[in-house]
Amino acid sequence: MRVLMVEDEPEMAKLVAGKLARSGFVADRVGSLDETMEALRQHKYSLVLLDRRLPDGDAISILPEIRRAQPSIRIVMLTARNAVEDRIEGLDAGADDYVTKPFDANELIARVRACLRRPGGEAATPIAVGKIVFHPDTGDVSVDGAMVLFHKRERALLDILLLNAGRAVLRDRLLAEIYGFADDVQATALSMLVSRLRRRLLDLDAGVEIHTARDVGYLLTERKRR
């Protein structure tokens, strides 16, 4: 899952983004209200960690814009303002959770996961391709009935291909969804990632194939029986 970290203090942003990455998330970092809205226009995010006090204003002021830009996004506010009135103001303005500084990084990740587990409207239908069943709401993936864990980027690639099963996904879109702003992406990174995921799915006998659409991207289909 992709998370947007909005924090203008570089060391804090680096610490939290690193913890998110080690916990399996793709984490992008920005440091202002304007950069936040631009990132939301460019990418789809599951959750935004939003520092309240930013150089160009109070982040509460953009909560309605965030909701309009991405209605299903989860919003967790981070702030040193810990008065009860401040927490109420943030939650009433549209935040899903409100975390005060200083905070424990492990607790923050637990709150992120809990926030992402909360129902947010009509449940998405599970996607079944070959022996794989993918639950978009929870992110669970099973193969032949058994839960399976993947490396972070393999999982990000698999999620996108499953959500678009039978349709080619453009290379540029895959690169944008899988890698964060700060990642140093080599020219061969995506093709190597696809190769690793292919081998993993073959080892799992998942009953699917990843095809290369030359000069376009990749698509996932059910493997034909021979």
Secondary structure, DSSP 8 states (H G I E B T S, - for coil): -EEEEE-S-HHHHHHHHHHHHHTT-EEEEE-SHHHHHHHHHHS--SEEEEESEETTEEGGGGHHHHHHH-TT-EEEEEES---HHHHHHHHHHT-SEEEESS--HHHHHHHHHHHHHS--SS----EEETTEEEETTTTEEEETTEE----HHHHHHHHHHHHTTTS-EEHHHHHHHHS-TT----TTHHHHHHHHHHHHHHHTT-SEEEEEETTTEEEEEE----
